[in-house]
Amino acid sequence: MTVTDGSTDSVPDEKGASGKATGDADGAVDRVESQLDLLPRQGAVLRMSEVAAAADAEGELLEGENDQTMIVNMGPVHPSTHGVLRLMMELDGEAVVRSKPIIGYLHTGMEKTAEGLTFLQGPTNTTRMDYASPFFNELVFSMATEELLGLELPERAVWIRTLMCELNRISSHLLSMATGGMDIGAVSMMIYGWREREQVLRFFQKVTGLRMNHNYIRPGGVAADLPDGWQEDVIGLMEMLPPRLEEYDILMTGQPIWRDRLQGVGVISQEEAVALSATGPVLRSTGVNWDLRRDMPYLAYDELEFDVLVGSYGDAFDRYAIRLNEIRESIRIVHQIVERMPTGDYRSDDTKVTPPPRARIDESMEALIHHFKIFTEGFKVPEGEVYVAVESPRGELGCYLVSDGGPKPYRMHIRGPSFVNLQTMPHMMSDGFLADAVAVIASVDPVLGEVDR
Amino acid sequence: MSAEATDVDTETEEPAPPATLYDAPVQTVGDQQVIHPHRDEWHEMAITLLNDGWNMCVDITAVDYSAYAAERNLPDGVIPERFEVVASFVSYGRRARMRARAQVPGDDPRISSLYAVYPGIDFSEREVFDLFGITFDGHPDLSRILMPETWIGHPLRKDYAVGAIPVQFKAGGGAADEGVTP
């Protein structure tokens, strides 16, 4: 086993954690050198460049290629690819042999852009990554900045953030129900899912002024307090949703066609999912009980009661069912938040970070200076590097932030869950039918804005 | 905050022998431990981590430190280089995170790939290769992923300028004529 130099034993519980490497009786250690053998369908990943694909299209047979198969591109413009995902697939008749996700069509260099924006402007940039769950992008960037600043937030700011994120999880999963439903053939689901999501977005608009790309969660707190009467709006939403979810159950969950299309499709094993760094519903569908909200609590999640949903088969149906029931769990969480929302300030009172209230500017020179400084130069963030992760609707959304003491991030990197989860697709699709590939894409639910950044 | 982060909370009495974890210098940043292996030990380190219960490598990224204004906060014995490859690990058993940072010189930007140990970093390594031009030895398909295959240059390097399109103003003259955006 590993030698940890005696000087540090800050690693807790060395035995309990490592289920893998267990020593024999004579002390010889069964050391895992590679996880590749955990991926029985490794060959399902097509590794072919554009040049090779073009040659293939010309009819030139590459060495070792099978004459019976055909390379077909699906996307980037295809209704079921959730944006601009392109899949290069090797088909043997109707069956997918190998496939390769080709991405980058939506690449706008957001990580580079972030280096030119101040920390306060940062969320305007990151919020556009995963456009189906913008609050999470803002949150992870703000949390990383706050960790570098060593900033403590007022209770209310934390709880408002939790509320908005959970509502966003609902709206994001509703969207996934809608588009996923249509991909499989439940076309009316498209309308229903979108309708419910719109109701949630209407609340977002009331609070933040925008339906998407809110720039509401900012370093130091949130942009504005919740409007008067927000409780009624939220409770109204939470009462509207459960019956609608029952309708989804009737329309989809119990439907034999729906089940036939999803059950046993796109199966991935637990070992594969972990080895491929999958997170979120993709990981949980295989039975791995891992949710950052519970296992590495952030925001107010350690004070909230909710269940983490796990599947057992790792197929497309499990992933669908997890999302549907996560909406129900989120509703449960939101009810608790409405009950327990603390009073107080909605943003930090650190004048170096938080712009002063408008009224203060008229009467205080200092407030005017702070206002001017924050919006022209930005606030300086102590040097250092930090990695912060939150559980977005798609999995672990991480932000690696490096500051050199200036008002702009020296480097900002986003670990997008969709980006990483995309790697599981070739494994899920292999040996399935082309029509099932659509079900697989829908069940992984990537958002290409975040994949390409 | 990073200054005091170096002292590791140990029960050792001796005055600060260079703290190590997995045979690499270690720092504690926030609640996460950061190890600084040499790039030659990168692959070996990953195997060690995997066998010690660090189930998942969630992310690999890189930083180009060539324009870093502050002093680099590295433990003793780690020689700063232009690039730094950063890998984040998660352990389910410990419910903990850890980072590994390896220095990679700018004139020889290569490091071994962790693909065999943690196959999930396939895309991440391709991304770093694409945007930083760091080669991962042993990766099965090190090709561009976000930029087009024919792209020249590595956009996230600090010497890669942010593109600008010249703006034509009505009055003419000035910055627009020189092809510089205001």
Chai-1 contact restraints between the chains, C-beta under 6 A:
chainA,res_idxA,chainB,res_idxB,connection_type,confidence,min_distance_angstrom,max_distance_angstrom,comment,restraint_id
A,T2,B,T48,contact,1.0,0.0,6.0,A-B,restraint_1
A,T2,B,D52,contact,1.0,0.0,6.0,A-B,restraint_2
A,D5,B,T20,contact,1.0,0.0,6.0,A-B,restraint_3
A,S7,B,T10,contact,1.0,0.0,6.0,A-B,restraint_4
A,S7,B,T12,contact,1.0,0.0,6.0,A-B,restraint_5
A,S7,B,P17,contact,1.0,0.0,6.0,A-B,restraint_6
A,S7,B,A19,contact,1.0,0.0,6.0,A-B,restraint_7
A,T8,B,V8,contact,1.0,0.0,6.0,A-B,restraint_8
A,T8,B,T10,contact,1.0,0.0,6.0,A-B,restraint_9
A,T8,B,A19,contact,1.0,0.0,6.0,A-B,restraint_10
A,T8,B,L21,contact,1.0,0.0,6.0,A-B,restraint_11
A,P12,B,R94,contact,1.0,0.0,6.0,A-B,restraint_12
A,G16,B,G93,contact,1.0,0.0,6.0,A-B,restraint_13
A,A17,B,G53,contact,1.0,0.0,6.0,A-B,restraint_14
A,A17,B,S91,contact,1.0,0.0,6.0,A-B,restraint_15
A,A17,B,G93,contact,1.0,0.0,6.0,A-B,restraint_16
A,A17,B,R94,contact,1.0,0.0,6.0,A-B,restraint_17
A,S18,B,D52,contact,1.0,0.0,6.0,A-B,restraint_18
A,S18,B,G53,contact,1.0,0.0,6.0,A-B,restraint_19
A,A21,B,N51,contact,1.0,0.0,6.0,A-B,restraint_20
A,R31,B,N51,contact,1.0,0.0,6.0,A-B,restraint_21
A,V32,B,L50,contact,1.0,0.0,6.0,A-B,restraint_22
A,V32,B,N51,contact,1.0,0.0,6.0,A-B,restraint_23
A,E33,B,I47,contact,1.0,0.0,6.0,A-B,restraint_24
A,S34,B,A116,contact,1.0,0.0,6.0,A-B,restraint_25
A,Q35,B,P119,contact,1.0,0.0,6.0,A-B,restraint_26
A,L36,B,A116,contact,1.0,0.0,6.0,A-B,restraint_27
A,L39,B,P119,contact,1.0,0.0,6.0,A-B,restraint_28
A,R47,B,D141,contact,1.0,0.0,6.0,A-B,restraint_29
A,E50,B,E149,contact,1.0,0.0,6.0,A-B,restraint_30
A,G104,B,L146,contact,1.0,0.0,6.0,A-B,restraint_31
A,H107,B,L146,contact,1.0,0.0,6.0,A-B,restraint_32
A,K112,B,P155,contact,1.0,0.0,6.0,A-B,restraint_33
A,K112,B,L156,contact,1.0,0.0,6.0,A-B,restraint_34
A,G150,B,M1,contact,1.0,0.0,6.0,A-B,restraint_35
A,V274,B,N55,contact,1.0,0.0,6.0,A-B,restraint_36
A,V274,B,M56,contact,1.0,0.0,6.0,A-B,restraint_37
A,A275,B,P119,contact,1.0,0.0,6.0,A-B,restraint_38
A,L276,B,P119,contact,1.0,0.0,6.0,A-B,restraint_39
A,L276,B,G120,contact,1.0,0.0,6.0,A-B,restraint_40
A,S277,B,M56,contact,1.0,0.0,6.0,A-B,restraint_41
A,S277,B,V58,contact,1.0,0.0,6.0,A-B,restraint_42
A,S277,B,G120,contact,1.0,0.0,6.0,A-B,restraint_43
A,W290,B,Y92,contact,1.0,0.0,6.0,A-B,restraint_44
A,D295,B,R95,contact,1.0,0.0,6.0,A-B,restraint_45
A,P382,B,M1,contact,1.0,0.0,6.0,A-B,restraint_46
A,E383,B,A70,contact,1.0,0.0,6.0,A-B,restraint_47
A,G384,B,S2,contact,1.0,0.0,6.0,A-B,restraint_48
A,Y387,B,S88,contact,1.0,0.0,6.0,A-B,restraint_49
A,E396,B,V58,contact,1.0,0.0,6.0,A-B,restraint_50
A,G398,B,D59,contact,1.0,0.0,6.0,A-B,restraint_51
A,Y400,B,T61,contact,1.0,0.0,6.0,A-B,restraint_52
A,V402,B,V63,contact,1.0,0.0,6.0,A-B,restraint_53
A,D404,B,Y68,contact,1.0,0.0,6.0,A-B,restraint_54
A,D404,B,A69,contact,1.0,0.0,6.0,A-B,restraint_55
A,D404,B,A70,contact,1.0,0.0,6.0,A-B,restraint_56
A,G405,B,A70,contact,1.0,0.0,6.0,A-B,restraint_57
A,R411,B,V63,contact,1.0,0.0,6.0,A-B,restraint_58
A,H413,B,T61,contact,1.0,0.0,6.0,A-B,restraint_59
A,R415,B,D59,contact,1.0,0.0,6.0,A-B,restraint_60
A,Q423,B,D122,contact,1.0,0.0,6.0,A-B,restraint_61
A,Q423,B,F123,contact,1.0,0.0,6.0,A-B,restraint_62
